[in-house]
Amino acid sequence: ASFYFQGSFDSLSSYHFASSTFINLQQDATFFSGMPLLLPEPFIKGFDMIQYHAQIGGGQPLSTYNGVFVWGQENMHHGFWYYYFAVGIFKMPLPIILISLVAFIKLLHHVFFKRSWLKLELIILLLPILIFGVVLSFFNPFQIGIRHIIFLLPCLYILIGMFIKHLSISKNKKITLLSVLAIWQCISIAAYYNNYMAYTNELALNKTNIVKWISDSSIDYGQNNSYVQKYIQQHEDFRAADTFPSVGKFAIRALNLLHVNKAEPDKFGWLRNYQPFGNYKATIWLYDIKELTNKQ
């Protein structure tokens, strides 16, 4: 957790940074360049690496990420302030979203209409969500998956528990409401048994095209790569997609078709002129092309 404290207490001037952000900081902050930094060197170098790879741009040979993709938008150098909201609205179970929304409205009413101060425990739980939410939304170029905000979920769930505890309804109604929401959530998640990485809630009405809205590790982290071949083995009339226009039934990893990895050649661009008729494991698109269009 502490990187073995390697490089702790090294001065800022002793570092050899790669990103222009940290190089400029090193050059401009001369007044404390000789002061020891309390953090381990790998920890600081990690932030420098993130800035450097964002500076290079997604999909470049020296970069370790493919850019930021959300709601049909893409950026190769920085993220979108609404990224985690845009992804979370499809990835979080709807019962959690609904309870959180009602609790947030109740919180605003408590502060602005009742003019009442928040209790200390509420502030302690809200601060990490607000602070890290702002940092990750506005200052994080590596928005490549909802997993980066998982560490904030315990605070959210405790807040939800506190809200439920103080709901001004009878005990029986509370039990009934929670039972319905719990059953709903269990059914929603169980539908993705053995494929939880690709989970999306009921707002994602089209489970095939959702990959166009969330084209990153929030849906596909490579967990189903072997399933293309498995599907083809189980369905003999299907084959792997050709790199040239052709008719037939194809199974292809959606992210390959969308050309998310810009460092690789765009082999399957011709298939983007057609619509998949379905999906397998939410990450593999299925095509049945009976005749070619003029758009190639």
Residue frames relative to the residue before (quaternion, step in Angstrom):
aa qw qx qy qz dx dy dz
A 1.0000 0.0000 0.0000 0.0000 0.00 0.00 0.00
S 0.7637 0.3242 -0.1809 0.5282 3.60 1.07 -0.63
F 0.4665 -0.6972 0.4323 0.3307 3.60 1.25 0.35
Y 0.5895 -0.5945 0.3422 0.4266 3.58 1.13 0.72
F 0.5079 -0.6711 0.3987 0.3644 3.61 1.26 0.39
Q 0.2989 0.7742 -0.5101 0.2260 3.59 1.20 0.38
G 0.8377 0.1640 -0.1451 0.5003 3.56 -0.83 1.02
S 0.3856 0.7093 -0.5009 0.3120 3.59 1.22 0.17
F 0.8191 0.2220 -0.2154 0.4831 3.54 -1.12 0.85
D 0.4094 0.6543 -0.5163 0.3711 3.62 1.19 0.38
S 0.4867 -0.6684 0.4753 0.3009 3.58 -1.09 0.65
L 0.6405 -0.5357 0.3913 0.3869 3.55 -1.24 0.48
S 0.6587 0.5369 -0.3080 0.4278 3.59 1.00 -0.80
S 0.6406 0.5493 -0.3282 0.4245 3.63 1.18 -0.43
Y 0.5784 0.6077 -0.3692 0.3999 3.59 1.26 -0.24
H 0.2174 -0.7291 0.6322 0.1464 3.54 -1.27 0.57
F 0.1051 -0.8424 0.5283 0.0132 3.54 0.02 1.34
A 0.3850 -0.7209 0.5353 0.2134 3.55 -1.29 0.47
S 0.7102 0.4572 -0.2666 0.4643 3.59 0.98 -0.80
S 0.5605 -0.6055 0.4484 0.3439 3.56 -1.13 0.67
T 0.5789 0.5948 -0.3733 0.4145 3.60 1.11 -0.62
F 0.7427 0.3914 -0.2249 0.4946 3.58 0.78 -1.00
I 0.5945 0.5474 -0.3706 0.4577 3.60 1.11 -0.55
N 0.6599 0.4952 -0.3010 0.4783 3.58 0.97 -0.85
L 0.6251 0.5285 -0.3331 0.4679 3.57 1.03 -0.78
Q 0.6548 0.5190 -0.3010 0.4596 3.56 0.96 -0.90
Q 0.6995 0.4685 -0.2676 0.4686 3.59 0.97 -0.83
D 0.7206 0.4580 -0.2532 0.4548 3.58 0.99 -0.81
A 0.7186 0.4355 -0.2492 0.4815 3.59 1.04 -0.76
T 0.0848 0.8463 -0.5196 0.0812 3.57 0.81 0.99
F 0.5907 0.6129 -0.3685 0.3737 3.58 1.13 -0.57
F 0.7916 0.1805 -0.1579 0.5620 3.64 1.13 -0.36
S 0.2852 0.7951 -0.4946 0.2045 3.60 1.20 0.47
G 0.7063 0.4481 -0.2705 0.4766 3.58 1.13 -0.54
M 0.5305 0.6388 -0.4054 0.3823 3.59 1.27 -0.14
P 0.4938 -0.6621 0.4684 0.3137 3.63 -1.00 0.72
L 0.3257 -0.7217 0.5772 0.1998 3.55 -1.05 0.81
L 0.4419 -0.7405 0.4497 0.2327 3.56 -0.83 0.99
L 0.6577 0.5336 -0.3073 0.4340 3.60 1.20 -0.39
P 0.5807 -0.5858 0.4287 0.3686 3.62 -1.12 0.60
E 0.6163 -0.5877 0.3865 0.3542 3.57 -1.11 0.71
P 0.6635 0.5016 -0.3411 0.4380 3.69 0.81 -0.83
F 0.6059 0.5614 -0.3526 0.4397 3.58 1.11 -0.66
I 0.6905 0.4600 -0.2681 0.4896 3.58 0.89 -0.95
K 0.6541 0.5171 -0.3141 0.4540 3.57 0.97 -0.87
G 0.5791 0.5893 -0.3718 0.4232 3.58 1.16 -0.55
F 0.6667 0.4802 -0.2960 0.4871 3.58 0.97 -0.85
D 0.6146 0.5381 -0.3357 0.4690 3.57 1.09 -0.72
M 0.6453 0.5236 -0.3138 0.4593 3.58 0.99 -0.85
I 0.6367 0.5303 -0.3287 0.4532 3.58 0.96 -0.85
Q 0.6780 0.4861 -0.2896 0.4692 3.56 0.90 -0.94
Y 0.6502 0.5310 -0.3170 0.4413 3.57 1.01 -0.82
H 0.6941 0.4681 -0.2831 0.4679 3.57 0.89 -0.89
A 0.6076 0.5135 -0.3512 0.4937 3.58 1.17 -0.53
Q 0.6171 0.5501 -0.3233 0.4605 3.56 1.12 -0.74
I 0.6453 0.5026 -0.3077 0.4861 3.60 1.01 -0.83
G 0.4226 -0.7015 0.4633 0.3387 3.54 0.95 -0.93
G 0.5608 -0.6264 0.4334 0.3245 3.55 -1.06 0.77
G 0.8029 0.3072 -0.2283 0.4570 3.53 -1.13 0.71
Q 0.5320 0.6151 -0.4157 0.4073 3.57 1.26 0.09
P 0.6628 -0.5472 0.3275 0.3925 3.63 -1.08 0.62
L 0.7446 0.3992 -0.2306 0.4828 3.61 0.97 -0.78
S 0.6041 0.5733 -0.3480 0.4303 3.58 1.27 -0.10
T 0.3702 -0.7511 0.5107 0.1948 3.56 -1.11 0.71
Y 0.7443 0.3257 -0.2440 0.5295 3.60 1.17 0.16
N 0.5052 -0.7015 0.4451 0.2336 3.53 -1.26 0.50
G 0.6512 -0.4645 0.3309 0.5006 3.57 1.25 0.11
V 0.4947 -0.6398 0.5042 0.3029 3.55 -1.35 0.04
F 0.0470 -0.8013 0.5959 -0.0256 3.57 -0.79 1.08
V 0.2542 0.7528 -0.5828 0.1704 3.58 -0.84 0.95
W 0.8603 0.0230 -0.0581 0.5060 3.54 -1.04 0.93
G 0.7243 -0.4522 0.2405 0.4616 3.57 0.94 0.84
Q 0.6143 0.5162 -0.3473 0.4853 3.59 1.31 0.03
E 0.0551 -0.7930 0.6049 0.0468 3.56 -1.17 0.54
N 0.0204 -0.7772 0.6289 0.0061 3.55 -1.18 0.65
M 0.3362 -0.7895 0.4912 0.1498 3.54 -0.81 1.04
H 0.7623 0.3820 -0.1953 0.4845 3.62 1.21 -0.25
H 0.8071 0.0158 -0.0204 0.5899 3.62 1.09 -0.41
G 0.5698 -0.6325 0.4202 0.3142 3.54 -1.29 0.23
F 0.4940 -0.6044 0.5241 0.3406 3.52 -1.34 -0.41
W 0.5294 -0.6595 0.4211 0.3278 3.59 -0.87 0.89
Y 0.7212 0.4320 -0.2374 0.4867 3.60 1.14 -0.62
Y 0.3140 0.8076 -0.4706 0.1665 3.61 1.28 0.04
Y 0.7443 0.4266 -0.2580 0.4443 3.60 0.60 -1.09
F 0.5973 0.5259 -0.3595 0.4873 3.58 1.16 -0.52
A 0.6786 0.5142 -0.2882 0.4382 3.57 0.89 -1.01
V 0.6867 0.4462 -0.2743 0.5041 3.59 1.05 -0.75
G 0.6683 0.5378 -0.2999 0.4175 3.56 0.90 -0.94
I 0.6175 0.5696 -0.3533 0.4117 3.58 1.06 -0.67
F 0.7148 0.3818 -0.2439 0.5327 3.58 1.25 -0.37
K 0.7183 0.4772 -0.2504 0.4400 3.60 1.09 -0.70
M 0.6608 0.4902 -0.3238 0.4671 3.61 1.03 -0.64
P 0.5309 -0.6137 0.4623 0.3576 3.62 -0.97 0.72
L 0.5693 -0.6456 0.3927 0.3240 3.58 -0.91 0.90
P 0.6098 0.5399 -0.3823 0.4366 3.66 0.93 -0.63
I 0.6455 0.5044 -0.3189 0.4768 3.60 1.01 -0.77
I 0.6443 0.5200 -0.3202 0.4604 3.59 0.97 -0.85
L 0.6733 0.5069 -0.3002 0.4467 3.59 0.89 -0.93
I 0.6651 0.4859 -0.3066 0.4771 3.58 0.89 -0.91
S 0.6491 0.5212 -0.3177 0.4539 3.60 0.95 -0.86
L 0.6544 0.5194 -0.3107 0.4533 3.58 0.98 -0.85
V 0.6628 0.4892 -0.3011 0.4803 3.58 0.91 -0.90
A 0.6518 0.5151 -0.3105 0.4621 3.58 0.98 -0.86
F 0.6475 0.5185 -0.3190 0.4584 3.60 1.01 -0.79
I 0.6385 0.5112 -0.3198 0.4783 3.59 0.99 -0.83
K 0.6433 0.5177 -0.3096 0.4714 3.57 1.01 -0.85
L 0.6397 0.5269 -0.3173 0.4610 3.58 1.02 -0.80
L 0.6558 0.5022 -0.3086 0.4717 3.60 0.94 -0.87
H 0.6361 0.5218 -0.3209 0.4692 3.58 1.01 -0.81
H 0.6419 0.5390 -0.3112 0.4479 3.55 1.00 -0.87
V 0.7285 0.4432 -0.2389 0.4645 3.58 0.93 -0.92
F 0.8039 0.3546 -0.1645 0.4483 3.58 0.72 -1.09
F 0.7430 0.3802 -0.2325 0.4994 3.60 1.09 -0.53
K 0.7253 0.3785 -0.2327 0.5258 3.55 1.01 -0.77
R 0.2835 -0.7943 0.4883 0.2242 3.57 1.35 -0.23
S 0.4256 0.7049 -0.4520 0.3429 3.54 0.99 0.87
W 0.4673 -0.6751 0.4982 0.2788 3.56 -1.02 0.85
L 0.4943 -0.6455 0.4949 0.3069 3.54 -1.17 0.61
K 0.5137 -0.6267 0.4853 0.3283 3.55 -1.15 0.62
L 0.6628 -0.5423 0.3460 0.3832 3.54 -1.18 0.63
E 0.6643 0.5143 -0.3253 0.4340 3.60 0.90 -0.85
L 0.6184 0.5323 -0.3405 0.4673 3.59 1.13 -0.62
I 0.6482 0.5199 -0.3095 0.4623 3.56 0.97 -0.89
I 0.6462 0.5305 -0.3155 0.4488 3.59 0.96 -0.90
L 0.7043 0.4514 -0.2617 0.4814 3.60 1.01 -0.78
L 0.6757 0.5050 -0.2924 0.4505 3.58 1.08 -0.71
L 0.6073 0.6139 -0.3547 0.3584 3.58 0.99 -0.82
P 0.6695 0.4820 -0.3341 0.4559 3.66 0.78 -0.84
I 0.6418 0.5259 -0.3259 0.4532 3.59 0.99 -0.83
L 0.6900 0.4792 -0.2795 0.4649 3.58 0.91 -0.92
I 0.6978 0.4853 -0.2834 0.4442 3.58 0.79 -1.04
F 0.7380 0.4022 -0.2413 0.4852 3.57 0.71 -1.06
G 0.5746 0.5776 -0.3769 0.4407 3.57 1.17 -0.52
V 0.6650 0.4866 -0.2897 0.4869 3.58 0.99 -0.87
V 0.6634 0.5144 -0.3101 0.4463 3.59 0.88 -0.96
L 0.7204 0.4479 -0.2576 0.4626 3.59 0.81 -0.99
S 0.6758 0.5011 -0.2943 0.4534 3.59 1.11 -0.61
F 0.8067 0.3123 -0.1300 0.4845 3.58 0.93 -0.90
F 0.8007 0.2884 -0.1340 0.5076 3.60 1.10 -0.54
N 0.6054 0.5575 -0.3438 0.4522 3.58 1.24 0.32
P 0.2277 -0.8039 0.5333 0.1324 3.64 -0.36 1.15
F 0.6803 0.4814 -0.2734 0.4804 3.60 1.26 -0.41
Q 0.1731 0.7705 -0.5871 0.1779 3.58 0.51 1.15
I 0.2232 0.8113 -0.4955 0.2157 3.55 0.27 1.29
G 0.8237 0.0178 -0.0427 0.5651 3.58 1.06 0.62
I 0.5342 -0.6412 0.4515 0.3158 3.53 -1.08 0.73
R 0.4950 0.6787 -0.4211 0.3421 3.59 1.25 -0.33
H 0.5924 0.6055 -0.3649 0.3864 3.61 1.13 -0.51
I 0.7298 0.3730 -0.2534 0.5138 3.62 1.18 -0.28
I 0.3286 0.7686 -0.4936 0.2402 3.59 1.25 0.23
F 0.6361 0.5573 -0.3396 0.4118 3.60 1.02 -0.75
L 0.6361 0.5192 -0.3363 0.4613 3.62 1.23 -0.23
L 0.5249 0.6824 -0.3967 0.3186 3.59 1.20 -0.40
P 0.6025 0.5507 -0.3921 0.4243 3.68 0.92 -0.62
C 0.6345 0.5162 -0.3302 0.4710 3.60 0.99 -0.79
L 0.6558 0.5146 -0.3099 0.4573 3.57 0.95 -0.89
Y 0.6917 0.4859 -0.2912 0.4479 3.59 0.87 -0.93
I 0.6182 0.5187 -0.3466 0.4781 3.59 1.07 -0.64
L 0.6375 0.5205 -0.3197 0.4695 3.58 1.01 -0.82
I 0.6339 0.5191 -0.3250 0.4723 3.58 1.02 -0.79
G 0.6463 0.5240 -0.3123 0.4584 3.57 0.99 -0.85
M 0.6478 0.5088 -0.3111 0.4740 3.59 1.00 -0.82
F 0.6405 0.5232 -0.3202 0.4621 3.57 1.01 -0.81
I 0.6650 0.5036 -0.3043 0.4599 3.59 0.90 -0.93
K 0.6269 0.5586 -0.3318 0.4299 3.56 1.00 -0.83
H 0.7720 0.3525 -0.1739 0.4995 3.57 0.99 -0.85
L 0.3303 0.7382 -0.5203 0.2744 3.60 1.20 0.37
S 0.3440 -0.7643 0.5130 0.1853 3.57 -0.81 1.00
I 0.4756 0.6022 -0.5005 0.4007 3.56 0.59 1.19
S 0.6545 -0.5274 0.3611 0.4038 3.56 -1.23 0.37
K 0.6567 -0.5303 0.3697 0.3884 3.54 -1.23 0.50
N 0.6614 0.5166 -0.3120 0.4453 3.59 0.94 -0.87
K 0.6521 0.5018 -0.3105 0.4760 3.58 1.00 -0.82
K 0.6352 0.5333 -0.3241 0.4551 3.54 1.05 -0.80
I 0.6539 0.5076 -0.3062 0.4701 3.59 0.96 -0.89
T 0.6505 0.5190 -0.3104 0.4594 3.58 0.97 -0.89
L 0.6630 0.5146 -0.2982 0.4546 3.57 0.90 -0.98
L 0.6937 0.4732 -0.2771 0.4670 3.57 0.85 -0.97
S 0.6215 0.5421 -0.3407 0.4514 3.59 1.05 -0.71
V 0.6528 0.5094 -0.3096 0.4675 3.57 0.95 -0.90
L 0.6787 0.4892 -0.2893 0.4653 3.59 0.90 -0.94
A 0.6521 0.5187 -0.3144 0.4548 3.58 1.01 -0.82
I 0.6525 0.5006 -0.3113 0.4761 3.59 0.97 -0.87
W 0.6220 0.5473 -0.3245 0.4563 3.57 1.00 -0.88
Q 0.6935 0.4778 -0.2808 0.4604 3.56 0.84 -1.00
C 0.6430 0.5286 -0.3279 0.4468 3.60 0.95 -0.82
I 0.6607 0.4962 -0.3070 0.4722 3.59 0.95 -0.88
S 0.6430 0.5451 -0.3139 0.4369 3.56 0.97 -0.91
I 0.7233 0.4296 -0.2413 0.4838 3.57 0.89 -0.96
A 0.6294 0.5581 -0.3383 0.4219 3.59 1.01 -0.80
A 0.5719 0.6009 -0.3775 0.4115 3.59 1.16 -0.52
Y 0.7184 0.3907 -0.2340 0.5259 3.59 1.25 -0.39
Y 0.1587 0.8206 -0.5317 0.1368 3.56 1.15 0.58
N 0.8408 0.1186 -0.1463 0.5076 3.54 -0.95 1.01
N 0.7459 0.2817 -0.2003 0.5694 3.58 1.28 0.31
Y 0.1523 0.8642 -0.4713 0.0886 3.56 1.13 0.74
M 0.5468 0.6260 -0.4013 0.3847 3.60 1.12 -0.52
A 0.7231 0.4444 -0.2341 0.4742 3.58 1.04 -0.79
Y 0.3566 0.7752 -0.4712 0.2234 3.62 1.24 0.06
T 0.0832 0.7302 -0.6778 0.0215 3.52 -1.18 0.77
N 0.4995 -0.6818 0.4486 0.2904 3.56 -1.07 0.70
E 0.7584 -0.4222 0.2674 0.4185 3.55 -1.33 -0.09
L 0.5323 0.6137 -0.4184 0.4062 3.61 1.22 -0.17
A 0.6269 0.4794 -0.3255 0.5208 3.57 1.23 -0.44
L 0.1547 -0.8455 0.5064 0.0693 3.55 0.32 1.28
N 0.7480 0.2933 -0.1721 0.5700 3.57 1.02 -0.80
K 0.2413 -0.8234 0.5000 0.1175 3.57 -0.11 1.29
T 0.5964 0.5433 -0.3733 0.4580 3.58 1.23 -0.20
N 0.7617 0.3993 -0.2092 0.4653 3.58 0.73 -1.08
I 0.4549 0.6922 -0.4615 0.3178 3.62 1.20 -0.16
V 0.5721 0.5946 -0.3830 0.4152 3.60 1.14 -0.52
K 0.6054 0.5442 -0.3581 0.4573 3.60 1.15 -0.49
W 0.6859 0.4746 -0.2688 0.4817 3.58 1.18 -0.57
I 0.7792 0.1434 -0.0756 0.6055 3.57 1.09 -0.70
S 0.0676 0.8500 -0.5154 0.0854 3.58 0.32 1.24
D 0.5937 0.5414 -0.4083 0.4332 3.58 0.54 1.10
S 0.7968 -0.3284 0.2161 0.4590 3.57 -1.26 -0.33
S 0.4909 0.6432 -0.4483 0.3800 3.61 1.21 -0.05
I 0.7423 0.3041 -0.1829 0.5684 3.57 1.26 -0.43
D 0.8211 0.0826 0.0347 0.5637 3.54 0.76 -1.12
Y 0.0040 0.7954 -0.6042 0.0484 3.57 -0.48 1.24
G 0.6653 -0.4967 0.2862 0.4783 3.54 1.23 0.51
Q 0.4254 0.7459 -0.4402 0.2624 3.57 1.30 0.01
N 0.7646 0.3581 -0.1913 0.5005 3.60 1.13 -0.53
N 0.2593 0.8095 -0.4997 0.1669 3.59 1.21 0.32
S 0.7002 0.4768 -0.2774 0.4532 3.57 0.92 -0.87
Y 0.5879 0.6234 -0.3631 0.3659 3.59 1.21 -0.39
V 0.5030 0.6157 -0.4469 0.4101 3.61 1.19 -0.22
Q 0.6981 0.4515 -0.2631 0.4894 3.55 0.85 -1.01
K 0.6251 0.5430 -0.3390 0.4467 3.57 1.04 -0.75
Y 0.6540 0.5067 -0.3153 0.4649 3.58 0.96 -0.86
I 0.6474 0.5230 -0.3132 0.4574 3.58 0.99 -0.86
Q 0.6456 0.5168 -0.3184 0.4633 3.59 1.03 -0.76
Q 0.6969 0.4633 -0.2637 0.4797 3.57 1.08 -0.75
H 0.7586 0.2430 -0.1364 0.5890 3.60 1.21 -0.49
E 0.2551 -0.8421 0.4584 0.1254 3.55 0.10 1.32
D 0.6357 0.5302 -0.3462 0.4415 3.62 1.18 -0.38
F 0.6304 0.4978 -0.3349 0.4925 3.61 1.32 -0.03
R 0.0370 -0.7729 0.6321 0.0424 3.53 -1.28 0.45
A 0.6487 -0.4886 0.3924 0.4318 3.56 -1.29 0.20
A 0.5805 -0.6158 0.4076 0.3430 3.57 -1.06 0.78
D 0.4214 -0.6874 0.5350 0.2525 3.55 -1.06 0.81
T 0.4694 -0.6674 0.5007 0.2890 3.56 -1.22 0.45
F 0.7050 0.3406 -0.2406 0.5736 3.59 1.29 0.17
P 0.6437 -0.5438 0.3587 0.4016 3.62 -1.10 0.55
S 0.2094 0.7648 -0.5828 0.1777 3.56 -0.81 1.02
V 0.4470 -0.6703 0.5199 0.2839 3.55 -1.24 0.39
G 0.4448 0.6762 -0.5094 0.2922 3.54 -1.24 0.48
K 0.5250 -0.5955 0.4971 0.3501 3.52 -1.35 -0.16
F 0.0596 -0.8291 0.5548 -0.0360 3.54 -0.70 1.15
A 0.1432 -0.7242 0.6643 0.1171 3.52 -1.31 0.54
I 0.0964 0.8071 -0.5696 0.1223 3.57 -0.75 1.05
R 0.5233 -0.6084 0.4929 0.3362 3.56 -1.09 0.71
A 0.5016 -0.7037 0.4149 0.2848 3.58 -0.65 1.14
L 0.6649 0.5140 -0.3191 0.4380 3.60 0.92 -0.84
N 0.6033 0.5330 -0.3597 0.4717 3.61 1.14 -0.50
L 0.6583 0.5073 -0.3017 0.4671 3.55 1.00 -0.84
L 0.6968 0.4622 -0.2664 0.4794 3.58 0.99 -0.84
H 0.3273 -0.7795 0.4694 0.2547 3.57 1.36 -0.15
V 0.1006 0.8178 -0.5514 0.1306 3.54 0.81 1.08
N 0.7100 0.3948 -0.2440 0.5296 3.59 1.00 -0.79
K 0.2199 -0.8290 0.5047 0.0986 3.56 -0.02 1.34
A 0.5703 0.6036 -0.3880 0.3999 3.61 1.20 -0.32
E 0.6851 0.4323 -0.2735 0.5186 3.58 1.27 -0.35
P 0.5844 -0.5856 0.4160 0.3775 3.63 -1.10 0.53
D 0.4716 -0.6719 0.5017 0.2729 3.56 -1.14 0.71
K 0.0795 -0.8665 0.4928 0.0088 3.55 0.37 1.29
F 0.7975 0.3369 -0.1433 0.4796 3.58 1.01 -0.78
G 0.2253 0.8198 -0.5004 0.1635 3.58 1.18 0.51
W 0.6059 0.5860 -0.3583 0.4014 3.59 1.05 -0.67
L 0.6361 0.5548 -0.3282 0.4241 3.58 1.12 -0.65
R 0.5688 0.6080 -0.3863 0.3970 3.60 1.21 -0.37
N 0.5702 0.5730 -0.3825 0.4475 3.59 1.27 -0.07
Y 0.7099 0.3896 -0.2311 0.5393 3.58 1.32 -0.09
Q 0.3960 -0.7073 0.5381 0.2311 3.53 -1.27 0.48
P 0.4246 -0.6777 0.5253 0.2907 3.62 -0.92 0.81
F 0.3914 -0.7250 0.5128 0.2413 3.57 -1.05 0.66
G 0.8061 -0.0364 0.0296 0.5899 3.57 1.25 -0.22
N 0.3235 -0.7340 0.5596 0.2086 3.53 -1.31 -0.16
Y 0.2256 -0.7270 0.6279 0.1624 3.52 -1.36 0.25
K 0.8386 0.0159 -0.0673 0.5403 3.56 -0.76 1.10
A 0.5760 -0.6515 0.3343 0.3634 3.60 1.24 0.59
T 0.7387 0.3976 -0.2263 0.4950 3.62 1.21 -0.19
I 0.6967 0.4097 -0.2491 0.5336 3.58 1.29 -0.20
W 0.2525 -0.7864 0.5505 0.1216 3.56 -0.70 1.09
L 0.2421 -0.7693 0.5827 0.0997 3.52 -1.11 0.86
Y 0.0911 -0.8073 0.5831 0.0013 3.56 -0.86 1.02
D 0.0598 -0.7454 0.6618 0.0537 3.51 -1.24 0.63
I 0.0082 0.8298 -0.5534 0.0711 3.56 0.08 1.32
K 0.1764 -0.8232 0.5366 0.0569 3.54 -0.46 1.27
E 0.7887 -0.0106 -0.0086 0.6146 3.57 1.20 -0.51
L 0.4875 -0.6807 0.4747 0.2713 3.54 -1.15 0.69
T 0.3920 -0.6885 0.5574 0.2480 3.54 -1.17 0.67
N 0.6131 -0.5524 0.4154 0.3828 3.55 -1.31 0.11
K 0.6211 0.5323 -0.3429 0.4619 3.59 1.26 -0.33
Q 0.2120 0.7733 -0.5694 0.1810 3.60 -0.29 1.18
